[in-house]
Amino acid sequence: MAQTPRGRLVQIPASATPLVRLPLFWLAFKNFPMPVYQAASRWCLASDGALNAYFHPWEFTDLSAQPLPRFVKRLSGEALASRMRAYLGWLGRRAHFATYAEYARRTAEGAHTG
């Protein structure tokens, strides 16, 4: 944590698996089979005690007609929202969801974040 004129600055990096450093972000979620993404999620949770996967709000709109590469527009709109609901249900049985503020507070206090 760094001190700034406005207070503490907490850096919360996106999760990446140990060893191979596979980042768990929106492109991986859209393009890897769900069992692979789930295994990577379990690996991060076991290794780091936390998981920070990020997504863009625009991913949940229908991108099929947009002039984007296939790997970017794959699983957009309702298909991605459905996949996300299933993943969050799966993840909710394995982890505690927290806001960034809660995570930063718990980390500062030295609490376990898993």
Phi, psi and omega in degrees: 000139179247149177266132177238169177302336181261004180126196181288143173249119182254126177263124179238099184287156172294147180288145172219143182296151173298159176066290185276347176058041175288117181285137178262085181227184191301321181292321177295317181299321182284331191249341178269147173302145183305319178300326178291315179295321178294318178298318178296321178297314178299319180298315178295316179299318180292322184280314188257342184077007180204163178219126177234096178251131183244153183220153176267140178301325182294343178297336185268011170260164180285113181260004188302327182267358183280147179281069182237157175300150182303321182293342178271318184269356176300137179053064175252178176058221184296327179298319178288321178299320178295316178297320179296317178301315180296317180296316180296324175297314178299312183294323181299338177276356185235348186210164175262129177277141181215154173282165175300320180298316179295316179299314180298318179296314181294323178294317179297325180280350182080017180283153175292135185258002184279000000 
